[in-house]
Amino acid sequence: MISPMEELTIDQAREIARLRRRYADGQMVLHHRPHDLIVEVQRHGHAVALTRFAEDGSVGGELPVVALAA
């Protein structure tokens, strides 16, 4: 299980930096699950992007919320 105190991998840290650049005015919300971590970016209280960080250190890549709703 990924704990809140665990360190990010280099790829995960890069993904966080990329999300911060792309959504500079957004707020990041972390959702801890048993085997992964979901990073949600919100603007004005609405989710605009989701990214999954797996327990093994891999990054699931950004999933635009518009694509998820389709």
mmCIF file of the N, C-alpha and C atoms, coordinates in Angstrom:
data_MODEL
# 
_entry.id   MODEL 
# 
loop_
_atom_site.group_PDB 
_atom_site.id 
_atom_site.type_symbol 
_atom_site.label_atom_id 
_atom_site.label_alt_id 
_atom_site.label_comp_id 
_atom_site.label_asym_id 
_atom_site.label_entity_id 
_atom_site.label_seq_id 
_atom_site.pdbx_PDB_ins_code 
_atom_site.Cartn_x 
_atom_site.Cartn_y 
_atom_site.Cartn_z 
_atom_site.occupancy 
_atom_site.B_iso_or_equiv 
_atom_site.pdbx_formal_charge 
_atom_site.auth_seq_id 
_atom_site.auth_comp_id 
_atom_site.auth_asym_id 
_atom_site.auth_atom_id 
_atom_site.pdbx_PDB_model_num 
ATOM 1   N N  . MET A 1 1  ? 0.844   -1.191 0.000   1.00 0.00 ? 1  MET A N  1 
ATOM 2   C CA . MET A 1 1  ? 0.000   0.000  0.000   1.00 0.00 ? 1  MET A CA 1 
ATOM 3   C C  . MET A 1 1  ? 0.881   1.243  0.000   1.00 0.00 ? 1  MET A C  1 
ATOM 4   N N  . ILE A 1 2  ? 0.506   2.221  -0.769  1.00 0.00 ? 2  ILE A N  1 
ATOM 5   C CA . ILE A 1 2  ? 1.243   3.477  -0.808  1.00 0.00 ? 2  ILE A CA 1 
ATOM 6   C C  . ILE A 1 2  ? 0.816   4.305  0.390   1.00 0.00 ? 2  ILE A C  1 
ATOM 7   N N  . SER A 1 3  ? 1.778   4.661  1.208   1.00 0.00 ? 3  SER A N  1 
ATOM 8   C CA . SER A 1 3  ? 1.460   5.479  2.373   1.00 0.00 ? 3  SER A CA 1 
ATOM 9   C C  . SER A 1 3  ? 1.689   6.944  2.044   1.00 0.00 ? 3  SER A C  1 
ATOM 10  N N  . PRO A 1 4  ? 1.044   7.845  2.780   1.00 0.00 ? 4  PRO A N  1 
ATOM 11  C CA . PRO A 1 4  ? 1.217   9.275  2.506   1.00 0.00 ? 4  PRO A CA 1 
ATOM 12  C C  . PRO A 1 4  ? 2.662   9.745  2.681   1.00 0.00 ? 4  PRO A C  1 
ATOM 13  N N  . MET A 1 5  ? 3.471   9.018  3.427   1.00 0.00 ? 5  MET A N  1 
ATOM 14  C CA . MET A 1 5  ? 4.835   9.439  3.704   1.00 0.00 ? 5  MET A CA 1 
ATOM 15  C C  . MET A 1 5  ? 5.840   8.865  2.711   1.00 0.00 ? 5  MET A C  1 
ATOM 16  N N  . GLU A 1 6  ? 5.420   7.962  1.850   1.00 0.00 ? 6  GLU A N  1 
ATOM 17  C CA . GLU A 1 6  ? 6.324   7.338  0.895   1.00 0.00 ? 6  GLU A CA 1 
ATOM 18  C C  . GLU A 1 6  ? 6.805   8.351  -0.144  1.00 0.00 ? 6  GLU A C  1 
ATOM 19  N N  . GLU A 1 7  ? 8.025   8.176  -0.609  1.00 0.00 ? 7  GLU A N  1 
ATOM 20  C CA . GLU A 1 7  ? 8.577   9.099  -1.596  1.00 0.00 ? 7  GLU A CA 1 
ATOM 21  C C  . GLU A 1 7  ? 8.098   8.757  -2.996  1.00 0.00 ? 7  GLU A C  1 
ATOM 22  N N  . LEU A 1 8  ? 8.040   9.788  -3.833  1.00 0.00 ? 8  LEU A N  1 
ATOM 23  C CA . LEU A 1 8  ? 7.686   9.590  -5.231  1.00 0.00 ? 8  LEU A CA 1 
ATOM 24  C C  . LEU A 1 8  ? 8.898   9.112  -6.012  1.00 0.00 ? 8  LEU A C  1 
ATOM 25  N N  . THR A 1 9  ? 8.648   8.358  -7.081  1.00 0.00 ? 9  THR A N  1 
ATOM 26  C CA . THR A 1 9  ? 9.728   8.014  -7.998  1.00 0.00 ? 9  THR A CA 1 
ATOM 27  C C  . THR A 1 9  ? 10.028  9.246  -8.847  1.00 0.00 ? 9  THR A C  1 
ATOM 28  N N  . ILE A 1 10 ? 11.106  9.205  -9.586  1.00 0.00 ? 10 ILE A N  1 
ATOM 29  C CA . ILE A 1 10 ? 11.459  10.328 -10.457 1.00 0.00 ? 10 ILE A CA 1 
ATOM 30  C C  . ILE A 1 10 ? 10.364  10.551 -11.497 1.00 0.00 ? 10 ILE A C  1 
ATOM 31  N N  . ASP A 1 11 ? 9.857   9.474  -12.093 1.00 0.00 ? 11 ASP A N  1 
ATOM 32  C CA . ASP A 1 11 ? 8.791   9.616  -13.094 1.00 0.00 ? 11 ASP A CA 1 
ATOM 33  C C  . ASP A 1 11 ? 7.527   10.215 -12.485 1.00 0.00 ? 11 ASP A C  1 
ATOM 34  N N  . GLN A 1 12 ? 7.191   9.808  -11.270 1.00 0.00 ? 12 GLN A N  1 
ATOM 35  C CA . GLN A 1 12 ? 6.013   10.359 -10.612 1.00 0.00 ? 12 GLN A CA 1 
ATOM 36  C C  . GLN A 1 12 ? 6.207   11.837 -10.289 1.00 0.00 ? 12 GLN A C  1 
ATOM 37  N N  . ALA A 1 13 ? 7.390   12.207 -9.820  1.00 0.00 ? 13 ALA A N  1 
ATOM 38  C CA . ALA A 1 13 ? 7.685   13.613 -9.526  1.00 0.00 ? 13 ALA A CA 1 
ATOM 39  C C  . ALA A 1 13 ? 7.618   14.458 -10.801 1.00 0.00 ? 13 ALA A C  1 
ATOM 40  N N  . ARG A 1 14 ? 8.100   13.907 -11.892 1.00 0.00 ? 14 ARG A N  1 
ATOM 41  C CA . ARG A 1 14 ? 8.016   14.619 -13.175 1.00 0.00 ? 14 ARG A CA 1 
ATOM 42  C C  . ARG A 1 14 ? 6.564   14.817 -13.599 1.00 0.00 ? 14 ARG A C  1 
ATOM 43  N N  . GLU A 1 15 ? 5.749   13.808 -13.374 1.00 0.00 ? 15 GLU A N  1 
ATOM 44  C CA . GLU A 1 15 ? 4.337   13.914 -13.723 1.00 0.00 ? 15 GLU A CA 1 
ATOM 45  C C  . GLU A 1 15 ? 3.647   14.992 -12.874 1.00 0.00 ? 15 GLU A C  1 
ATOM 46  N N  . ILE A 1 16 ? 3.964   15.052 -11.586 1.00 0.00 ? 16 ILE A N  1 
ATOM 47  C CA . ILE A 1 16 ? 3.422   16.099 -10.713 1.00 0.00 ? 16 ILE A CA 1 
ATOM 48  C C  . ILE A 1 16 ? 3.847   17.476 -11.234 1.00 0.00 ? 16 ILE A C  1 
ATOM 49  N N  . ALA A 1 17 ? 5.111   17.625 -11.583 1.00 0.00 ? 17 ALA A N  1 
ATOM 50  C CA . ALA A 1 17 ? 5.609   18.907 -12.103 1.00 0.00 ? 17 ALA A CA 1 
ATOM 51  C C  . ALA A 1 17 ? 4.896   19.274 -13.399 1.00 0.00 ? 17 ALA A C  1 
ATOM 52  N N  . ARG A 1 18 ? 4.682   18.303 -14.276 1.00 0.00 ? 18 ARG A N  1 
ATOM 53  C CA . ARG A 1 18 ? 3.988   18.549 -15.533 1.00 0.00 ? 18 ARG A CA 1 
ATOM 54  C C  . ARG A 1 18 ? 2.539   18.981 -15.286 1.00 0.00 ? 18 ARG A C  1 
ATOM 55  N N  . LEU A 1 19 ? 1.873   18.313 -14.355 1.00 0.00 ? 19 LEU A N  1 
ATOM 56  C CA . LEU A 1 19 ? 0.503   18.687 -14.017 1.00 0.00 ? 19 LEU A CA 1 
ATOM 57  C C  . LEU A 1 19 ? 0.450   20.098 -13.430 1.00 0.00 ? 19 LEU A C  1 
ATOM 58  N N  . ARG A 1 20 ? 1.410   20.442 -12.593 1.00 0.00 ? 20 ARG A N  1 
ATOM 59  C CA . ARG A 1 20 ? 1.445   21.783 -11.998 1.00 0.00 ? 20 ARG A CA 1 
ATOM 60  C C  . ARG A 1 20 ? 1.664   22.856 -13.065 1.00 0.00 ? 20 ARG A C  1 
ATOM 61  N N  . ARG A 1 21 ? 2.499   22.549 -14.058 1.00 0.00 ? 21 ARG A N  1 
ATOM 62  C CA . ARG A 1 21 ? 2.710   23.510 -15.153 1.00 0.00 ? 21 ARG A CA 1 
ATOM 63  C C  . ARG A 1 21 ? 1.445   23.652 -16.000 1.00 0.00 ? 21 ARG A C  1 
ATOM 64  N N  . ARG A 1 22 ? 0.847   22.532 -16.334 1.00 0.00 ? 22 ARG A N  1 
ATOM 65  C CA . ARG A 1 22 ? -0.314  22.551 -17.225 1.00 0.00 ? 22 ARG A CA 1 
ATOM 66  C C  . ARG A 1 22 ? -1.552  23.150 -16.550 1.00 0.00 ? 22 ARG A C  1 
ATOM 67  N N  . TYR A 1 23 ? -1.716  22.869 -15.275 1.00 0.00 ? 23 TYR A N  1 
ATOM 68  C CA . TYR A 1 23 ? -2.879  23.340 -14.519 1.00 0.00 ? 23 TYR A CA 1 
ATOM 69  C C  . TYR A 1 23 ? -2.416  24.210 -13.359 1.00 0.00 ? 23 TYR A C  1 
ATOM 70  N N  . ALA A 1 24 ? -1.721  25.293 -13.675 1.00 0.00 ? 24 ALA A N  1 
ATOM 71  C CA . ALA A 1 24 ? -1.113  26.148 -12.653 1.00 0.00 ? 24 ALA A CA 1 
ATOM 72  C C  . ALA A 1 24 ? -2.145  26.708 -11.679 1.00 0.00 ? 24 ALA A C  1 
ATOM 73  N N  . ASP A 1 25 ? -3.351  26.940 -12.143 1.00 0.00 ? 25 ASP A N  1 
ATOM 74  C CA . ASP A 1 25 ? -4.384  27.488 -11.274 1.00 0.00 ? 25 ASP A CA 1 
ATOM 75  C C  . ASP A 1 25 ? -5.238  26.396 -10.621 1.00 0.00 ? 25 ASP A C  1 
ATOM 76  N N  . GLY A 1 26 ? -4.863  25.139 -10.818 1.00 0.00 ? 26 GLY A N  1 
ATOM 77  C CA . GLY A 1 26 ? -5.630  24.025 -10.264 1.00 0.00 ? 26 GLY A CA 1 
ATOM 78  C C  . GLY A 1 26 ? -5.157  23.606 -8.886  1.00 0.00 ? 26 GLY A C  1 
ATOM 79  N N  . GLN A 1 27 ? -6.008  22.882 -8.196  1.00 0.00 ? 27 GLN A N  1 
ATOM 80  C CA . GLN A 1 27 ? -5.689  22.345 -6.879  1.00 0.00 ? 27 GLN A CA 1 
ATOM 81  C C  . GLN A 1 27 ? -5.558  20.836 -7.010  1.00 0.00 ? 27 GLN A C  1 
ATOM 82  N N  . MET A 1 28 ? -4.482  20.262 -6.439  1.00 0.00 ? 28 MET A N  1 
ATOM 83  C CA . MET A 1 28 ? -4.284  18.819 -6.494  1.00 0.00 ? 28 MET A CA 1 
ATOM 84  C C  . MET A 1 28 ? -4.890  18.163 -5.262  1.00 0.00 ? 28 MET A C  1 
ATOM 85  N N  . VAL A 1 29 ? -5.628  17.100 -5.511  1.00 0.00 ? 29 VAL A N  1 
ATOM 86  C CA . VAL A 1 29 ? -6.237  16.313 -4.451  1.00 0.00 ? 29 VAL A CA 1 
ATOM 87  C C  . VAL A 1 29 ? -5.731  14.882 -4.607  1.00 0.00 ? 29 VAL A C  1 
ATOM 88  N N  . LEU A 1 30 ? -5.235  14.296 -3.527  1.00 0.00 ? 30 LEU A N  1 
ATOM 89  C CA . LEU A 1 30 ? -4.716  12.935 -3.567  1.00 0.00 ? 30 LEU A CA 1 
ATOM 90  C C  . LEU A 1 30 ? -5.735  11.967 -2.995  1.00 0.00 ? 30 LEU A C  1 
ATOM 91  N N  . HIS A 1 31 ? -5.923  10.847 -3.693  1.00 0.00 ? 31 HIS A N  1 
ATOM 92  C CA . HIS A 1 31 ? -6.837  9.801  -3.251  1.00 0.00 ? 31 HIS A CA 1 
ATOM 93  C C  . HIS A 1 31 ? -6.003  8.530  -3.056  1.00 0.00 ? 31 HIS A C  1 
ATOM 94  N N  . HIS A 1 32 ? -5.814  8.118  -1.817  1.00 0.00 ? 32 HIS A N  1 
ATOM 95  C CA . HIS A 1 32 ? -5.040  6.913  -1.512  1.00 0.00 ? 32 HIS A CA 1 
ATOM 96  C C  . HIS A 1 32 ? -5.942  5.698  -1.608  1.00 0.00 ? 32 HIS A C  1 
ATOM 97  N N  . ARG A 1 33 ? -5.497  4.721  -2.400  1.00 0.00 ? 33 ARG A N  1 
ATOM 98  C CA . ARG A 1 33 ? -6.202  3.455  -2.525  1.00 0.00 ? 33 ARG A CA 1 
ATOM 99  C C  . ARG A 1 33 ? -5.226  2.352  -2.127  1.00 0.00 ? 33 ARG A C  1 
ATOM 100 N N  . PRO A 1 34 ? -5.699  1.126  -1.918  1.00 0.00 ? 34 PRO A N  1 
ATOM 101 C CA . PRO A 1 34 ? -4.812  0.063  -1.422  1.00 0.00 ? 34 PRO A CA 1 
ATOM 102 C C  . PRO A 1 34 ? -3.531  -0.159 -2.245  1.00 0.00 ? 34 PRO A C  1 
ATOM 103 N N  . HIS A 1 35 ? -3.600  -0.066 -3.573  1.00 0.00 ? 35 HIS A N  1 
ATOM 104 C CA . HIS A 1 35 ? -2.423  -0.380 -4.374  1.00 0.00 ? 35 HIS A CA 1 
ATOM 105 C C  . HIS A 1 35 ? -1.997  0.735  -5.314  1.00 0.00 ? 35 HIS A C  1 
ATOM 106 N N  . ASP A 1 36 ? -2.576  1.905  -5.151  1.00 0.00 ? 36 ASP A N  1 
ATOM 107 C CA . ASP A 1 36 ? -2.178  3.018  -5.999  1.00 0.00 ? 36 ASP A CA 1 
ATOM 108 C C  . ASP A 1 36 ? -2.594  4.343  -5.369  1.00 0.00 ? 36 ASP A C  1 
ATOM 109 N N  . LEU A 1 37 ? -2.248  5.389  -6.047  1.00 0.00 ? 37 LEU A N  1 
ATOM 110 C CA . LEU A 1 37 ? -2.557  6.745  -5.615  1.00 0.00 ? 37 LEU A CA 1 
ATOM 111 C C  . LEU A 1 37 ? -3.131  7.470  -6.830  1.00 0.00 ? 37 LEU A C  1 
ATOM 112 N N  . ILE A 1 38 ? -4.270  8.084  -6.666  1.00 0.00 ? 38 ILE A N  1 
ATOM 113 C CA . ILE A 1 38 ? -4.889  8.850  -7.737  1.00 0.00 ? 38 ILE A CA 1 
ATOM 114 C C  . ILE A 1 38 ? -4.659  10.328 -7.446  1.00 0.00 ? 38 ILE A C  1 
ATOM 115 N N  . VAL A 1 39 ? -4.104  11.040 -8.415  1.00 0.00 ? 39 VAL A N  1 
ATOM 116 C CA . VAL A 1 39 ? -3.912  12.484 -8.299  1.00 0.00 ? 39 VAL A CA 1 
ATOM 117 C C  . VAL A 1 39 ? -4.984  13.143 -9.151  1.00 0.00 ? 39 VAL A C  1 
ATOM 118 N N  . GLU A 1 40 ? -5.822  13.917 -8.506  1.00 0.00 ? 40 GLU A N  1 
ATOM 119 C CA . GLU A 1 40 ? -6.909  14.622 -9.185  1.00 0.00 ? 40 GLU A CA 1 
ATOM 120 C C  . GLU A 1 40 ? -6.581  16.111 -9.196  1.00 0.00 ? 40 GLU A C  1 
ATOM 121 N N  . VAL A 1 41 ? -6.731  16.737 -10.335 1.00 0.00 ? 41 VAL A N  1 
ATOM 122 C CA . VAL A 1 41 ? -6.542  18.187 -10.435 1.00 0.00 ? 41 VAL A CA 1 
ATOM 123 C C  . VAL A 1 41 ? -7.920  18.807 -10.577 1.00 0.00 ? 41 VAL A C  1 
ATOM 124 N N  . GLN A 1 42 ? -8.196  19.784 -9.709  1.00 0.00 ? 42 GLN A N  1 
ATOM 125 C CA . GLN A 1 42 ? -9.491  20.455 -9.726  1.00 0.00 ? 42 GLN A CA 1 
ATOM 126 C C  . GLN A 1 42 ? -9.326  21.935 -10.050 1.00 0.00 ? 42 GLN A C  1 
ATOM 127 N N  . ARG A 1 43 ? -10.290 22.460 -10.783 1.00 0.00 ? 43 ARG A N  1 
ATOM 128 C CA . ARG A 1 43 ? -10.408 23.896 -11.025 1.00 0.00 ? 43 ARG A CA 1 
ATOM 129 C C  . ARG A 1 43 ? -11.827 24.285 -10.648 1.00 0.00 ? 43 ARG A C  1 
ATOM 130 N N  . HIS A 1 44 ? -11.949 25.274 -9.803  1.00 0.00 ? 44 HIS A N  1 
ATOM 131 C CA . HIS A 1 44 ? -13.262 25.772 -9.379  1.00 0.00 ? 44 HIS A CA 1 
ATOM 132 C C  . HIS A 1 44 ? -14.140 24.641 -8.849  1.00 0.00 ? 44 HIS A C  1 
ATOM 133 N N  . GLY A 1 45 ? -13.514 23.691 -8.134  1.00 0.00 ? 45 GLY A N  1 
ATOM 134 C CA . GLY A 1 45 ? -14.263 22.597 -7.530  1.00 0.00 ? 45 GLY A CA 1 
ATOM 135 C C  . GLY A 1 45 ? -14.628 21.454 -8.444  1.00 0.00 ? 45 GLY A C  1 
ATOM 136 N N  . HIS A 1 46 ? -14.167 21.497 -9.694  1.00 0.00 ? 46 HIS A N  1 
ATOM 137 C CA . HIS A 1 46 ? -14.470 20.433 -10.661 1.00 0.00 ? 46 HIS A CA 1 
ATOM 138 C C  . HIS A 1 46 ? -13.186 19.751 -11.108 1.00 0.00 ? 46 HIS A C  1 
ATOM 139 N N  . ALA A 1 47 ? -13.227 18.438 -11.216 1.00 0.00 ? 47 ALA A N  1 
ATOM 140 C CA . ALA A 1 47 ? -12.067 17.678 -11.675 1.00 0.00 ? 47 ALA A CA 1 
ATOM 141 C C  . ALA A 1 47 ? -11.796 17.973 -13.147 1.00 0.00 ? 47 ALA A C  1 
ATOM 142 N N  . VAL A 1 48 ? -10.526 18.252 -13.468 1.00 0.00 ? 48 VAL A N  1 
ATOM 143 C CA . VAL A 1 48 ? -10.155 18.496 -14.859 1.00 0.00 ? 48 VAL A CA 1 
ATOM 144 C C  . VAL A 1 48 ? -9.152  17.462 -15.371 1.00 0.00 ? 48 VAL A C  1 
ATOM 145 N N  . ALA A 1 49 ? -8.482  16.729 -14.461 1.00 0.00 ? 49 ALA A N  1 
ATOM 146 C CA . ALA A 1 49 ? -7.531  15.701 -14.887 1.00 0.00 ? 49 ALA A CA 1 
ATOM 147 C C  . ALA A 1 49 ? -7.323  14.700 -13.757 1.00 0.00 ? 49 ALA A C  1 
ATOM 148 N N  . LEU A 1 50 ? -7.018  13.464 -14.142 1.00 0.00 ? 50 LEU A N  1 
ATOM 149 C CA . LEU A 1 50 ? -6.711  12.396 -13.196 1.00 0.00 ? 50 LEU A CA 1 
ATOM 150 C C  . LEU A 1 50 ? -5.458  11.682 -13.662 1.00 0.00 ? 50 LEU A C  1 
ATOM 151 N N  . THR A 1 51 ? -4.621  11.305 -12.710 1.00 0.00 ? 51 THR A N  1 
ATOM 152 C CA . THR A 1 51 ? -3.423  10.526 -13.008 1.00 0.00 ? 51 THR A CA 1 
ATOM 153 C C  . THR A 1 51 ? -3.283  9.445  -11.948 1.00 0.00 ? 51 THR A C  1 
ATOM 154 N N  . ARG A 1 52 ? -2.890  8.242  -12.364 1.00 0.00 ? 52 ARG A N  1 
ATOM 155 C CA . ARG A 1 52 ? -2.743  7.119  -11.440 1.00 0.00 ? 52 ARG A CA 1 
ATOM 156 C C  . ARG A 1 52 ? -1.263  6.813  -11.235 1.00 0.00 ? 52 ARG A C  1 
ATOM 157 N N  . PHE A 1 53 ? -0.853  6.731  -9.974  1.00 0.00 ? 53 PHE A N  1 
ATOM 158 C CA . PHE A 1 53 ? 0.496   6.291  -9.610  1.00 0.00 ? 53 PHE A CA 1 
ATOM 159 C C  . PHE A 1 53 ? 0.365   4.913  -8.975  1.00 0.00 ? 53 PHE A C  1 
ATOM 160 N N  . ALA A 1 54 ? 0.952   3.906  -9.603  1.00 0.00 ? 54 ALA A N  1 
ATOM 161 C CA . ALA A 1 54 ? 0.859   2.538  -9.108  1.00 0.00 ? 54 ALA A CA 1 
ATOM 162 C C  . ALA A 1 54 ? 1.884   2.287  -7.996  1.00 0.00 ? 54 ALA A C  1 
ATOM 163 N N  . GLU A 1 55 ? 1.607   1.274  -7.213  1.00 0.00 ? 55 GLU A N  1 
ATOM 164 C CA . GLU A 1 55 ? 2.469   0.893  -6.100  1.00 0.00 ? 55 GLU A CA 1 
ATOM 165 C C  . GLU A 1 55 ? 3.882   0.538  -6.568  1.00 0.00 ? 55 GLU A C  1 
ATOM 166 N N  . ASP A 1 56 ? 4.004   0.014  -7.789  1.00 0.00 ? 56 ASP A N  1 
ATOM 167 C CA . ASP A 1 56 ? 5.316   -0.376 -8.307  1.00 0.00 ? 56 ASP A CA 1 
ATOM 168 C C  . ASP A 1 56 ? 6.133   0.811  -8.825  1.00 0.00 ? 56 ASP A C  1 
ATOM 169 N N  . GLY A 1 57 ? 5.582   2.032  -8.719  1.00 0.00 ? 57 GLY A N  1 
ATOM 170 C CA . GLY A 1 57 ? 6.306   3.229  -9.151  1.00 0.00 ? 57 GLY A CA 1 
ATOM 171 C C  . GLY A 1 57 ? 5.935   3.718  -10.535 1.00 0.00 ? 57 GLY A C  1 
ATOM 172 N N  . SER A 1 58 ? 5.111   2.972  -11.245 1.00 0.00 ? 58 SER A N  1 
ATOM 173 C CA . SER A 1 58 ? 4.735   3.389  -12.592 1.00 0.00 ? 58 SER A CA 1 
ATOM 174 C C  . SER A 1 58 ? 3.683   4.497  -12.549 1.00 0.00 ? 58 SER A C  1 
ATOM 175 N N  . VAL A 1 59 ? 3.589   5.199  -13.665 1.00 0.00 ? 59 VAL A N  1 
ATOM 176 C CA . VAL A 1 59 ? 2.637   6.297  -13.806 1.00 0.00 ? 59 VAL A CA 1 
ATOM 177 C C  . VAL A 1 59 ? 1.632   5.910  -14.869 1.00 0.00 ? 59 VAL A C  1 
ATOM 178 N N  . GLY A 1 60 ? 0.359   6.014  -14.545 1.00 0.00 ? 60 GLY A N  1 
ATOM 179 C CA . GLY A 1 60 ? -0.693  5.637  -15.484 1.00 0.00 ? 60 GLY A CA 1 
ATOM 180 C C  . GLY A 1 60 ? -0.922  6.656  -16.579 1.00 0.00 ? 60 GLY A C  1 
ATOM 181 N N  . GLY A 1 61 ? -0.388  7.859  -16.420 1.00 0.00 ? 61 GLY A N  1 
ATOM 182 C CA . GLY A 1 61 ? -0.592  8.901  -17.416 1.00 0.00 ? 61 GLY A CA 1 
ATOM 183 C C  . GLY A 1 61 ? -1.855  9.694  -17.128 1.00 0.00 ? 61 GLY A C  1 
ATOM 184 N N  . GLU A 1 62 ? -1.898  10.883 -17.643 1.00 0.00 ? 62 GLU A N  1 
ATOM 185 C CA . GLU A 1 62 ? -3.024  11.779 -17.399 1.00 0.00 ? 62 GLU A CA 1 
ATOM 186 C C  . GLU A 1 62 ? -4.256  11.309 -18.169 1.00 0.00 ? 62 GLU A C  1 
ATOM 187 N N  . LEU A 1 63 ? -5.379  11.336 -17.495 1.00 0.00 ? 63 LEU A N  1 
ATOM 188 C CA . LEU A 1 63 ? -6.648  11.003 -18.116 1.00 0.00 ? 63 LEU A CA 1 
ATOM 189 C C  . LEU A 1 63 ? -7.532  12.244 -18.036 1.00 0.00 ? 63 LEU A C  1 
ATOM 190 N N  . PRO A 1 64 ? -7.740  12.945 -19.136 1.00 0.00 ? 64 PRO A N  1 
ATOM 191 C CA . PRO A 1 64 ? -8.623  14.111 -19.087 1.00 0.00 ? 64 PRO A CA 1 
ATOM 192 C C  . PRO A 1 64 ? -10.026 13.687 -18.673 1.00 0.00 ? 64 PRO A C  1 
ATOM 193 N N  . VAL A 1 65 ? -10.638 14.421 -17.815 1.00 0.00 ? 65 VAL A N  1 
ATOM 194 C CA . VAL A 1 65 ? -11.949 14.080 -17.311 1.00 0.00 ? 65 VAL A CA 1 
ATOM 195 C C  . VAL A 1 65 ? -12.989 14.104 -18.420 1.00 0.00 ? 65 VAL A C  1 
ATOM 196 N N  . VAL A 1 66 ? -12.817 14.942 -19.419 1.00 0.00 ? 66 VAL A N  1 
ATOM 197 C CA . VAL A 1 66 ? -13.752 14.994 -20.552 1.00 0.00 ? 66 VAL A CA 1 
ATOM 198 C C  . VAL A 1 66 ? -13.773 13.639 -21.253 1.00 0.00 ? 66 VAL A C  1 
ATOM 199 N N  . ALA A 1 67 ? -12.610 13.011 -21.416 1.00 0.00 ? 67 ALA A N  1 
ATOM 200 C CA . ALA A 1 67 ? -12.546 11.705 -22.072 1.00 0.00 ? 67 ALA A CA 1 
ATOM 201 C C  . ALA A 1 67 ? -13.186 10.636 -21.208 1.00 0.00 ? 67 ALA A C  1 
ATOM 202 N N  . LEU A 1 68 ? -13.080 10.774 -19.891 1.00 0.00 ? 68 LEU A N  1 
ATOM 203 C CA . LEU A 1 68 ? -13.675 9.785  -18.992 1.00 0.00 ? 68 LEU A CA 1 
ATOM 204 C C  . LEU A 1 68 ? -15.198 9.859  -19.014 1.00 0.00 ? 68 LEU A C  1 
ATOM 205 N N  . ALA A 1 69 ? -15.739 11.046 -19.244 1.00 0.00 ? 69 ALA A N  1 
ATOM 206 C CA . ALA A 1 69 ? -17.176 11.226 -19.243 1.00 0.00 ? 69 ALA A CA 1 
ATOM 207 C C  . ALA A 1 69 ? -17.821 10.722 -20.532 1.00 0.00 ? 69 ALA A C  1 
ATOM 208 N N  . ALA A 1 70 ? -17.032 10.585 -21.579 1.00 0.00 ? 70 ALA A N  1 
ATOM 209 C CA . ALA A 1 70 ? -17.586 10.163 -22.883 1.00 0.00 ? 70 ALA A CA 1 
ATOM 210 C C  . ALA A 1 70 ? -17.892 8.688  -22.916 1.00 0.00 ? 70 ALA A C  1 
# 
